[in-house]
């Protein structure tokens, strides 16, 4: 006897039945069962030999019986066959059935009978469900890939396109599927794809072709893979479009960081040795000047030697700063206060043609840093901005609480999960292209005519010695924004 029935699915189009009928009921013109043929009686609520003469609702389990009774009446009115699926909870678990109702079939002279054919489709439905789940899983995986994936059949017609490809190509799944793979590309790209497809068709040993080319300001890799059946016949193509622009930029930044690290180690060794030599030069010059007396004709020359030695020693100190090998006197600092003090010092010696505006974030957390070094960083950035504008224009200094930018995560993995304080200095100068910006923190490199020195190299070194990160964003003709990031002091 059947257990509690479940509600049925909505009607579905009639389809080919893969299994032998489990239950066949012949219904007379009066809507009553005339004959029953059944391989099992799981759906029946009465013995098979007592089915004749009863309504469907009195023969079948309650819910399916009522539903089929109503659907049969509809089929008899329209004269069209109807198929539907329903589930039934039995002692063996939930079973799925598919019922086909065929109205008014001739049965002898002047007699018509309707047929109700019910098949157990539990196994096929479970297979369909597993297939649907597998398809949904593969579609989800494709849609979460951070590269464009397009599949086209052997005729070149697009059969699937993932979400990333839709966003990147500015189309929709509905608009792309069914179109020719070559229809939306430039002539040169169409020719290249056609050549690749022809190559896949001619040579079964070729499975993948990669092609790299710039597209505007983006660097793209096109990867084409052949889809073949078990016999090696060509059945389609999978096209991957990978935007490697950011990867290339990060690689260049990492190379620059490694190069500057090597230069920093060299600078540290040279600076220490040079400083030791200059101490001797300054000391000897001072001793000779004192022995000869201030009235001696060579005293002035010796004084110039001493002063030159002091300047050389200061230069060595800046090299040491760049190399990050100086001793830091780190204290909890309010960066906003440091910037205000540095800005006042800068305004005192800057021409009237320069203006400095401050936009400082409220409630900015403290950083653990060396006060003197941080003032030097701000002054160096302001001096650099003034040089970029030829000492005429507005410099904007801003602070913010932020997370590490993508460029910092690649070069400084230790900052990946850190909260940072950012200092940004923006100028109104001529800006820089990408190649110049990559070199701007290198020693004695300057994007400005007649420039050069160690100012920005020192900024880079000081910030790095504090466990931070320095970066620049610039566009030719639109000025530059230098940003330095410092880890927030732990609470």
Kinemage of the C-alpha trace (Angstrom):
@kinemage 1
@onewidth
@group {chain A} dominant
@subgroup {mainchain}
@vectorlist {calphas} color= white
{ca unk a 1} P 0.000 0.000 0.000
{ca unk a 2} L 1.289 3.482 -0.758
{ca unk a 3} L 2.481 5.955 1.833
{ca unk a 4} L 1.905 9.731 1.965
{ca unk a 5} L 1.997 11.213 -1.562
{ca unk a 6} L 3.840 14.416 -2.491
{ca unk a 7} L 2.609 17.163 -4.781
{ca unk a 8} L 3.274 16.663 -8.461
{ca unk a 9} L 5.542 18.589 -10.786
{ca unk a 10} L 4.090 20.977 -13.331
{ca unk a 11} L 3.126 19.477 -16.664
{ca unk a 12} L 5.978 18.751 -19.012
{ca unk a 13} L 5.899 18.073 -22.746
{ca unk a 14} L 5.304 14.484 -23.773
{ca unk a 15} L 8.639 12.725 -24.321
{ca unk a 16} L 9.901 9.337 -25.353
{ca unk a 17} L 9.507 6.793 -22.526
{ca unk a 18} L 12.742 4.945 -21.794
{ca unk a 19} L 11.199 2.252 -19.522
{ca unk a 20} L 8.451 -0.346 -19.837
{ca unk a 21} L 5.096 0.801 -18.400
{ca unk a 22} L 4.597 0.050 -14.739
{ca unk a 23} L 0.878 0.780 -14.727
{ca unk a 24} L -1.641 1.132 -17.590
{ca unk a 25} L -5.239 2.158 -16.955
{ca unk a 26} L -7.938 2.209 -19.639
{ca unk a 27} L -10.600 4.815 -18.877
{ca unk a 28} L -14.077 4.678 -20.339
{ca unk a 29} L -16.189 7.576 -21.598
{ca unk a 30} L -17.758 7.884 -18.140
{ca unk a 31} L -14.339 8.521 -16.547
{ca unk a 32} L -14.200 5.148 -14.793
{ca unk a 33} L -11.491 2.535 -15.061
{ca unk a 34} L -12.353 -0.222 -17.506
{ca unk a 35} L -9.149 -2.213 -17.352
{ca unk a 36} L -5.870 -2.209 -15.412
{ca unk a 37} L -2.555 -3.683 -16.446
{ca unk a 38} L 0.115 -3.395 -13.794
{ca unk a 39} L 3.599 -4.825 -13.202
{ca unk a 40} L 3.200 -3.798 -9.559
{ca unk a 41} L 0.474 -2.277 -7.442
{ca unk a 42} L 2.531 0.260 -5.467
{ca unk a 43} L 0.459 3.178 -6.750
{ca unk a 44} L -2.915 1.492 -6.181
{ca unk a 45} L -4.986 1.850 -3.044
{ca unk a 46} L -7.077 -1.214 -3.869
{ca unk a 47} L -6.346 -4.692 -5.262
{ca unk a 48} L -5.861 -4.940 -9.027
{ca unk a 49} L -8.949 -7.139 -9.473
{ca unk a 50} L -11.103 -4.443 -7.808
{ca unk a 51} L -9.984 -1.480 -9.925
{ca unk a 52} L -12.581 -1.768 -12.711
{ca unk a 53} L -15.558 0.572 -12.392
{ca unk a 54} L -13.821 3.091 -10.105
{ca unk a 55} L -12.717 6.703 -10.642
{ca unk a 56} L -9.000 7.453 -10.791
{ca unk a 57} L -9.192 9.215 -7.437
{ca unk a 58} L -10.564 5.985 -5.925
{ca unk a 59} L -7.879 3.828 -7.536
{ca unk a 60} L -4.645 5.723 -7.090
{ca unk a 61} L -2.978 7.281 -4.049
{ca unk a 62} L -4.858 10.362 -2.920
{ca unk a 63} L -2.802 13.247 -4.352
{ca unk a 64} L -1.796 11.607 -7.673
{ca unk a 65} L -5.348 10.288 -8.129
{ca unk a 66} L -6.943 13.717 -7.743
{ca unk a 67} L -4.350 15.408 -9.934
{ca unk a 68} L -4.594 12.825 -12.710
{ca unk a 69} L -8.403 12.932 -12.571
{ca unk a 70} L -8.309 16.682 -13.248
{ca unk a 71} L -5.601 16.450 -15.914
{ca unk a 72} L -7.502 13.647 -17.683
{ca unk a 73} L -10.609 15.814 -17.856
{ca unk a 74} L -8.511 18.598 -19.392
{ca unk a 75} L -6.953 16.198 -21.907
{ca unk a 76} L -10.386 14.895 -22.915
{ca unk a 77} L -11.618 18.446 -23.475
{ca unk a 78} L -8.624 19.465 -25.609
{ca unk a 79} L -8.074 16.129 -27.281
{ca unk a 80} L -4.308 16.415 -26.702
{ca unk a 81} L -2.014 14.113 -24.763
{ca unk a 82} L -0.543 15.449 -21.532
{ca unk a 83} L 2.520 14.283 -19.583
{ca unk a 84} L 3.433 15.138 -16.008
{ca unk a 85} L 5.687 13.930 -13.238
{ca unk a 86} L 4.865 13.386 -9.587
{ca unk a 87} L 6.578 11.940 -6.557
{ca unk a 88} L 5.306 9.506 -3.974
{ca unk a 89} L 6.794 8.616 -0.622
{ca unk a 90} L 6.802 4.841 -0.269
{ca unk a 91} L 8.300 2.375 2.159
{ca unk a 92} L 11.372 2.265 -0.112
{ca unk a 93} L 11.732 6.044 -0.074
{ca unk a 94} L 10.705 8.792 -2.489
{ca unk a 95} L 9.869 7.468 -5.948
{ca unk a 96} L 9.280 9.546 -9.065
{ca unk a 97} L 6.677 8.656 -11.682
{ca unk a 98} L 5.845 10.011 -15.111
{ca unk a 99} L 2.297 9.803 -16.319
{ca unk a 100} L 1.114 10.159 -19.904
{ca unk a 101} L -2.618 10.679 -20.488
{ca unk a 102} L -3.856 9.912 -24.005
{ca unk a 103} L -7.530 10.908 -24.510
{ca unk a 104} L -10.222 9.249 -26.651
{ca unk a 105} L -8.491 6.381 -28.440
{ca unk a 106} L -10.760 4.193 -30.671
{ca unk a 107} L -11.607 0.862 -29.032
{ca unk a 108} L -14.092 -1.173 -31.008
{ca unk a 109} L -17.148 0.038 -32.917
{ca unk a 110} L -18.439 3.307 -31.485
{ca unk a 111} L -16.308 3.120 -28.362
{ca unk a 112} L -13.450 5.341 -27.181
{ca unk a 113} L -11.134 4.842 -24.261
{ca unk a 114} L -8.522 7.091 -22.701
{ca unk a 115} L -5.201 5.708 -21.556
{ca unk a 116} L -3.265 6.569 -18.412
{ca unk a 117} L 0.262 5.191 -18.590
{ca unk a 118} L 2.388 5.577 -15.446
{ca unk a 119} L 6.062 4.687 -15.404
{ca unk a 120} L 8.564 4.644 -12.550
{ca unk a 121} L 11.293 7.124 -13.623
{ca unk a 122} L 13.130 7.347 -10.307
{ca unk a 123} L 16.433 6.057 -11.682
{ca unk a 124} L 16.396 8.187 -14.861
{ca unk a 125} L 15.419 11.259 -12.790
{ca unk a 126} L 18.262 10.647 -10.358
{ca unk a 127} L 20.608 10.388 -13.334
{ca unk a 128} L 19.177 13.627 -14.752
{ca unk a 129} L 19.572 15.347 -11.373
{ca unk a 130} L 23.196 14.232 -11.087
{ca unk a 131} L 23.868 15.406 -14.637
{ca unk a 132} L 22.191 18.748 -13.939
{ca unk a 133} L 24.194 19.174 -10.724
{ca unk a 134} L 27.394 18.348 -12.594
{ca unk a 135} L 26.544 20.880 -15.300
{ca unk a 136} L 25.713 23.515 -12.680
{ca unk a 137} L 28.996 22.816 -10.882
{ca unk a 138} L 31.032 23.120 -14.084
{ca unk a 139} L 29.190 26.303 -15.026
{ca unk a 140} L 29.853 27.750 -11.560
{ca unk a 141} L 33.542 26.868 -11.806
{ca unk a 142} L 33.802 28.474 -15.255
{ca unk a 143} L 31.946 31.586 -14.105
{ca unk a 144} L 34.331 32.061 -11.162
{ca unk a 145} L 37.455 31.796 -13.312
{ca unk a 146} L 39.258 35.109 -13.651
{ca unk a 147} L 39.834 34.640 -17.357
{ca unk a 148} L 37.549 34.631 -20.363
{ca unk a 149} L 36.450 31.191 -21.571
{ca unk a 150} L 34.494 30.662 -24.806
{ca unk a 151} L 33.557 27.284 -26.310
{ca unk a 152} L 32.592 26.985 -29.977
{ca unk a 153} L 31.560 23.812 -31.791
{ca unk a 154} L 33.207 22.387 -34.921
{ca unk a 155} L 31.222 24.844 -37.064
{ca unk a 156} L 32.599 27.783 -35.081
{ca unk a 157} L 29.270 28.538 -33.356
{ca unk a 158} L 29.583 29.688 -29.736
{ca unk a 159} L 27.929 27.187 -27.385
{ca unk a 160} L 29.093 28.560 -24.037
{ca unk a 161} L 30.701 31.722 -22.682
{ca unk a 162} L 31.550 32.276 -19.024
{ca unk a 163} L 30.633 35.293 -16.880
{ca unk a 164} L 34.134 36.822 -16.986
{ca unk a 165} L 34.132 36.716 -20.797
{ca unk a 166} L 30.702 38.366 -20.861
{ca unk a 167} L 31.936 41.199 -18.637
{ca unk a 168} L 35.225 41.620 -20.474
{ca unk a 169} L 33.668 41.528 -23.958
{ca unk a 170} L 30.672 43.614 -22.818
{ca unk a 171} L 28.066 41.122 -23.955
{ca unk a 172} L 25.573 38.711 -22.404
{ca unk a 173} L 25.298 34.943 -22.474
{ca unk a 174} L 22.082 35.159 -24.475
{ca unk a 175} L 23.603 37.527 -27.045
{ca unk a 176} L 26.811 35.525 -27.493
{ca unk a 177} L 25.585 31.911 -27.615
{ca unk a 178} L 24.619 30.906 -31.136
{ca unk a 179} L 26.838 33.490 -32.830
{ca unk a 180} L 29.848 32.728 -34.985
{ca unk a 181} L 33.097 32.853 -32.998
{ca unk a 182} L 34.674 34.984 -35.733
{ca unk a 183} L 31.832 37.473 -36.099
{ca unk a 184} L 32.857 39.964 -33.396
{ca unk a 185} L 36.604 40.199 -34.011
{ca unk a 186} L 38.761 42.496 -36.084
{ca unk a 187} L 39.814 41.115 -39.503
{ca unk a 188} L 43.376 40.351 -38.367
{ca unk a 189} L 42.144 38.401 -35.337
{ca unk a 190} L 39.512 36.569 -37.421
{ca unk a 191} L 42.209 35.470 -39.847
{ca unk a 192} L 44.418 34.249 -37.009
{ca unk a 193} L 41.582 32.262 -35.358
{ca unk a 194} L 40.603 30.723 -38.701
{ca unk a 195} L 44.202 29.631 -39.248
{ca unk a 196} L 44.268 28.023 -35.791
{ca unk a 197} L 40.982 26.167 -36.384
{ca unk a 198} L 42.237 24.888 -39.754
{ca unk a 199} L 45.406 23.732 -38.056
{ca unk a 200} L 43.423 21.837 -35.423
{ca unk a 201} L 41.368 20.145 -38.141
{ca unk a 202} L 44.360 19.138 -40.245
{ca unk a 203} L 46.654 17.949 -37.487
{ca unk a 204} L 45.162 15.773 -34.686
{ca unk a 205} L 48.428 16.042 -32.729
{ca unk a 206} L 47.958 19.780 -32.179
{ca unk a 207} L 45.986 20.416 -28.990
{ca unk a 208} L 46.789 24.000 -27.926
{ca unk a 209} L 48.045 27.225 -29.476
{ca unk a 210} L 48.955 30.393 -27.525
{ca unk a 211} L 49.165 33.864 -28.981
{ca unk a 212} L 50.202 37.011 -27.087
{ca unk a 213} L 49.517 40.515 -28.326
{ca unk a 214} L 48.866 44.025 -26.975
{ca unk a 215} L 45.384 45.447 -27.303
{ca unk a 216} L 45.414 49.156 -26.573
{ca unk a 217} L 47.109 49.583 -23.196
{ca unk a 218} L 46.376 45.975 -22.199
{ca unk a 219} L 48.609 42.922 -22.589
{ca unk a 220} L 46.573 39.864 -23.554
{ca unk a 221} L 47.249 36.162 -24.016
{ca unk a 222} L 44.921 34.256 -26.361
{ca unk a 223} L 44.990 30.504 -25.741
{ca unk a 224} L 43.140 28.131 -28.055
{ca unk a 225} L 42.573 24.471 -27.160
{ca unk a 226} L 41.138 21.812 -29.469
{ca unk a 227} L 38.233 19.677 -28.257
{ca unk a 228} L 38.470 16.147 -29.683
{ca unk a 229} L 36.401 12.999 -29.301
{ca unk a 230} L 37.737 9.574 -28.345
{ca unk a 231} L 38.834 8.985 -31.953
{ca unk a 232} L 40.781 12.238 -32.083
{ca unk a 233} L 38.313 13.996 -34.411
{ca unk a 234} L 37.993 17.755 -34.024
{ca unk a 235} L 34.741 18.690 -32.271
{ca unk a 236} L 35.256 22.299 -31.264
{ca unk a 237} L 37.534 24.902 -29.776
{ca unk a 238} L 37.961 26.476 -26.346
{ca unk a 239} L 39.260 30.035 -26.489
{ca unk a 240} L 40.797 31.570 -23.362
{ca unk a 241} L 41.551 35.266 -23.114
{ca unk a 242} L 43.863 36.141 -20.222
{ca unk a 243} L 44.568 39.767 -19.329
{ca unk a 244} L 48.124 39.764 -17.964
{ca unk a 245} L 48.540 43.543 -17.795
{ca unk a 246} L 48.511 43.691 -13.981
{ca unk a 247} L 50.740 40.615 -13.758
{ca unk a 248} L 53.309 42.207 -16.043
{ca unk a 249} L 53.173 45.450 -14.063
{ca unk a 250} L 53.664 43.578 -10.798
{ca unk a 251} L 56.565 41.644 -12.303
{ca unk a 252} L 58.202 44.920 -13.302
{ca unk a 253} L 57.633 46.340 -9.806
{ca unk a 254} L 59.140 43.247 -8.241
{ca unk a 255} L 62.146 43.432 -10.548
{ca unk a 256} L 62.558 47.102 -9.663
{ca unk a 257} L 62.350 46.315 -5.939
{ca unk a 258} L 64.970 43.573 -6.314
{ca unk a 259} L 67.220 45.873 -8.332
{ca unk a 260} L 66.910 48.658 -5.777
{ca unk a 261} L 67.618 46.174 -2.982
{ca unk a 262} L 70.881 45.233 -4.708
{ca unk a 263} L 71.809 48.880 -5.231
{ca unk a 264} L 70.952 49.593 -1.584
{ca unk a 265} L 73.347 46.919 -0.324
{ca unk a 266} L 76.096 48.280 -2.573
{ca unk a 267} L 75.365 51.853 -1.449
{ca unk a 268} L 75.544 50.862 2.212
{ca unk a 269} L 79.007 49.340 1.831
{ca unk a 270} L 80.350 52.279 -0.181
{ca unk a 271} L 78.795 54.872 2.145
{ca unk a 272} L 80.326 53.399 5.306
{ca unk a 273} L 83.791 53.164 3.759
{ca unk a 274} L 83.467 56.611 2.193
{ca unk a 275} L 82.325 58.117 5.493
{ca unk a 276} L 85.340 56.652 7.297
{ca unk a 277} L 87.665 58.162 4.699
{ca unk a 278} L 85.974 61.557 4.921
{ca unk a 279} L 86.349 61.587 8.709
{ca unk a 280} L 90.110 61.288 8.178
{ca unk a 281} L 90.132 63.988 5.481
{ca unk a 282} L 88.127 66.427 7.610
{ca unk a 283} L 90.192 65.700 10.711
{ca unk a 284} L 93.540 66.142 8.931
{ca unk a 285} L 92.378 69.354 7.214
{ca unk a 286} L 91.275 70.755 10.580
{ca unk a 287} L 94.603 69.845 12.246
{ca unk a 288} L 96.659 71.439 9.450
{ca unk a 289} L 94.556 74.632 9.498
{ca unk a 290} L 94.948 74.993 13.256
{ca unk a 291} L 98.732 74.451 13.101
{ca unk a 292} L 99.179 77.002 10.338
{ca unk a 293} L 96.886 79.514 12.018
{ca unk a 294} L 93.958 81.457 10.672
{ca unk a 295} L 96.251 84.101 9.173
{ca unk a 296} L 98.088 81.644 6.944
{ca unk a 297} L 97.487 82.119 3.179
{ca unk a 298} L 96.285 78.486 2.863
{ca unk a 299} L 93.843 78.628 5.805
{ca unk a 300} L 90.871 79.561 3.597
{ca unk a 301} L 91.624 76.677 1.237
{ca unk a 302} L 91.773 74.268 4.166
{ca unk a 303} L 88.418 75.567 5.409
{ca unk a 304} L 86.897 74.825 1.991
{ca unk a 305} L 88.334 71.300 2.192
{ca unk a 306} L 86.670 70.833 5.573
{ca unk a 307} L 83.322 72.115 4.281
{ca unk a 308} L 83.507 69.896 1.205
{ca unk a 309} L 84.291 66.949 3.455
{ca unk a 310} L 81.249 67.702 5.613
{ca unk a 311} L 79.022 67.835 2.511
{ca unk a 312} L 80.506 64.563 1.290
{ca unk a 313} L 79.857 63.024 4.689
{ca unk a 314} L 76.229 64.215 4.547
{ca unk a 315} L 75.938 62.633 1.105
{ca unk a 316} L 77.238 59.374 2.556
{ca unk a 317} L 74.628 59.631 5.308
{ca unk a 318} L 71.914 59.961 2.673
{ca unk a 319} L 73.273 56.886 0.923
{ca unk a 320} L 73.022 55.061 4.224
{ca unk a 321} L 69.422 56.258 4.558
{ca unk a 322} L 68.692 54.930 1.093
{ca unk a 323} L 70.267 51.605 2.020
{ca unk a 324} L 67.962 51.353 5.078
{ca unk a 325} L 70.906 50.603 7.360
{ca unk a 326} L 70.512 53.600 9.664
{ca unk a 327} L 69.421 53.263 13.282
{ca unk a 328} L 65.788 54.244 13.758
{ca unk a 329} L 64.538 56.012 16.871
{ca unk a 330} L 60.963 54.862 16.430
{ca unk a 331} L 58.193 56.277 18.612
{ca unk a 332} L 54.388 56.352 18.391
{ca unk a 333} L 53.700 59.210 15.974
{ca unk a 334} L 50.713 61.200 14.824
{ca unk a 335} L 51.459 61.498 11.107
{ca unk a 336} L 49.122 64.475 10.738
{ca unk a 337} L 51.223 66.454 13.229
{ca unk a 338} L 54.429 65.498 11.427
{ca unk a 339} L 52.969 66.695 8.122
{ca unk a 340} L 51.831 70.018 9.596
{ca unk a 341} L 55.331 70.706 10.977
{ca unk a 342} L 57.050 69.686 7.729
{ca unk a 343} L 54.621 71.792 5.673
{ca unk a 344} L 55.389 74.867 7.813
{ca unk a 345} L 59.130 74.350 7.311
{ca unk a 346} L 58.605 73.962 3.571
{ca unk a 347} L 56.406 77.085 3.291
{ca unk a 348} L 59.058 79.123 5.116
{ca unk a 349} L 61.622 78.520 2.374
{ca unk a 350} L 59.345 78.076 -0.658
{ca unk a 351} L 58.657 80.916 -3.142
{ca unk a 352} L 55.292 82.676 -3.128
{ca unk a 353} L 54.423 80.943 -6.386
{ca unk a 354} L 54.025 77.644 -4.517
{ca unk a 355} L 50.925 76.754 -2.498
{ca unk a 356} L 50.554 73.786 -0.155
{ca unk a 357} L 47.111 72.537 0.893
{ca unk a 358} L 46.543 69.865 3.538
{ca unk a 359} L 43.627 67.397 3.624
{ca unk a 360} L 44.292 65.318 6.712
{ca unk a 361} L 42.026 62.492 7.830
{ca unk a 362} L 40.394 62.696 11.236
{ca unk a 363} L 41.104 60.084 13.905
{ca unk a 364} L 44.103 58.746 12.025
{ca unk a 365} L 45.782 55.905 13.969
{ca unk a 366} L 49.352 56.286 15.124
{ca unk a 367} L 52.359 54.714 13.417
{ca unk a 368} L 55.612 53.512 14.972
{ca unk a 369} L 58.233 55.633 13.219
{ca unk a 370} L 61.256 57.908 13.530
{ca unk a 371} L 60.103 61.548 13.777
{ca unk a 372} L 63.114 63.077 11.989
{ca unk a 373} L 62.988 60.487 9.184
{ca unk a 374} L 59.258 61.044 8.634
{ca unk a 375} L 59.787 64.814 8.377
{ca unk a 376} L 62.516 64.147 5.831
{ca unk a 377} L 60.124 61.965 3.801
{ca unk a 378} L 57.476 64.695 3.681
{ca unk a 379} L 60.018 67.415 2.815
{ca unk a 380} L 61.597 65.289 0.079
{ca unk a 381} L 58.181 64.657 -1.474
{ca unk a 382} L 57.281 68.357 -1.308
{ca unk a 383} L 60.634 69.337 -2.840
{ca unk a 384} L 60.103 66.792 -5.607
{ca unk a 385} L 56.595 68.126 -6.319
{ca unk a 386} L 57.901 71.695 -6.426
{ca unk a 387} L 60.592 70.666 -8.923
{ca unk a 388} L 57.945 68.933 -11.067
{ca unk a 389} L 55.984 72.202 -11.295
{ca unk a 390} L 59.059 74.390 -11.776
{ca unk a 391} L 58.389 76.032 -8.377
{ca unk a 392} L 54.969 77.271 -9.459
{ca unk a 393} L 51.609 75.687 -8.642
{ca unk a 394} L 49.719 73.865 -5.903
{ca unk a 395} L 50.856 70.859 -3.896
{ca unk a 396} L 48.167 68.794 -2.180
{ca unk a 397} L 49.031 66.629 0.798
{ca unk a 398} L 46.466 64.144 2.104
{ca unk a 399} L 46.357 61.322 4.642
{ca unk a 400} L 44.038 58.335 4.885
{ca unk a 401} L 43.533 55.061 6.670
{ca unk a 402} L 43.578 52.304 4.080
{ca unk a 403} L 44.332 48.725 3.077
{ca unk a 404} L 47.366 47.648 1.018
{ca unk a 405} L 47.033 48.328 -2.720
{ca unk a 406} L 47.531 45.446 -5.146
{ca unk a 407} L 51.015 46.634 -6.081
{ca unk a 408} L 52.102 46.506 -2.419
{ca unk a 409} L 50.729 42.995 -1.865
{ca unk a 410} L 53.002 41.592 -4.576
{ca unk a 411} L 56.192 43.419 -3.566
{ca unk a 412} L 55.622 43.435 0.225
{ca unk a 413} L 53.741 40.244 1.176
{ca unk a 414} L 54.077 41.162 4.881
{ca unk a 415} L 51.632 44.026 4.305
{ca unk a 416} L 48.941 41.801 2.784
{ca unk a 417} L 46.729 41.757 5.880
{ca unk a 418} L 47.894 45.028 7.446
{ca unk a 419} L 46.025 48.241 8.069
{ca unk a 420} L 48.020 51.198 6.758
{ca unk a 421} L 48.309 54.962 7.004
{ca unk a 422} L 48.788 56.564 3.597
{ca unk a 423} L 50.503 59.903 2.901
{ca unk a 424} L 49.779 61.227 -0.606
{ca unk a 425} L 51.506 64.224 -2.202
{ca unk a 426} L 49.998 65.397 -5.483
{ca unk a 427} L 51.543 67.921 -7.853
{ca unk a 428} L 50.309 69.717 -10.970
{ca unk a 429} L 53.407 69.056 -13.039
{ca unk a 430} L 53.833 67.443 -16.424
{ca unk a 431} L 53.525 63.882 -15.148
{ca unk a 432} L 55.474 60.820 -16.252
{ca unk a 433} L 54.956 57.840 -18.499
{ca unk a 434} L 55.044 54.294 -17.119
{ca unk a 435} L 58.699 53.683 -18.011
{ca unk a 436} L 59.888 56.821 -16.177
{ca unk a 437} L 57.646 56.108 -13.184
{ca unk a 438} L 59.244 52.677 -12.782
{ca unk a 439} L 62.668 54.286 -12.311
{ca unk a 440} L 61.720 57.321 -10.260
{ca unk a 441} L 62.880 55.904 -6.903
{ca unk a 442} L 66.289 54.868 -8.219
{ca unk a 443} L 69.348 56.823 -7.031
{ca unk a 444} L 70.326 59.836 -9.148
{ca unk a 445} L 67.423 59.353 -11.526
{ca unk a 446} L 65.170 62.327 -12.141
{ca unk a 447} L 62.297 62.842 -14.577
{ca unk a 448} L 62.914 66.595 -14.530
{ca unk a 449} L 65.530 68.450 -16.612
{ca unk a 450} L 68.577 69.214 -14.527
{ca unk a 451} L 67.263 67.036 -11.710
{ca unk a 452} L 68.861 64.086 -10.006
{ca unk a 453} L 70.036 63.146 -6.571
{ca unk a 454} L 68.886 60.932 -3.767
{ca unk a 455} L 65.690 62.590 -2.514
{ca unk a 456} L 63.190 60.027 -3.800
{ca unk a 457} L 65.661 57.187 -3.275
{ca unk a 458} L 65.890 58.269 0.371
{ca unk a 459} L 62.089 58.335 0.620
{ca unk a 460} L 61.989 54.783 -0.690
{ca unk a 461} L 64.723 53.661 1.711
{ca unk a 462} L 63.264 55.321 4.804
{ca unk a 463} L 59.770 53.957 4.179
{ca unk a 464} L 61.143 50.482 3.481
{ca unk a 465} L 63.154 50.574 6.725
{ca unk a 466} L 59.863 51.222 8.546
{ca unk a 467} L 58.266 48.174 6.915
{ca unk a 468} L 56.223 50.350 4.551
{ca unk a 469} L 55.828 50.837 0.825
{ca unk a 470} L 56.274 53.762 -1.596
{ca unk a 471} L 54.557 54.140 -4.943
{ca unk a 472} L 53.772 56.698 -7.626
{ca unk a 473} L 50.788 57.190 -9.898
{ca unk a 474} L 51.316 59.483 -12.859
{ca unk a 475} L 49.893 60.333 -16.263
{ca unk a 476} L 51.711 62.528 -18.787
{ca unk a 477} L 50.180 65.995 -18.734
{ca unk a 478} L 48.182 65.380 -15.545
{ca unk a 479} L 50.740 65.510 -12.775
{ca unk a 480} L 51.874 62.856 -10.323
{ca unk a 481} L 50.754 61.518 -6.959
{ca unk a 482} L 53.375 59.986 -4.683
{ca unk a 483} L 52.027 57.737 -1.926
{ca unk a 484} L 53.805 56.183 1.010
{ca unk a 485} L 52.196 53.542 3.212
{ca unk a 486} L 53.125 52.867 6.838
{ca unk a 487} L 51.784 50.050 9.041
{ca unk a 488} L 49.432 51.166 11.791
{ca unk a 489} L 50.951 50.896 15.264
{ca unk a 490} L 49.524 47.864 17.083
{ca unk a 491} L 47.103 48.756 19.861
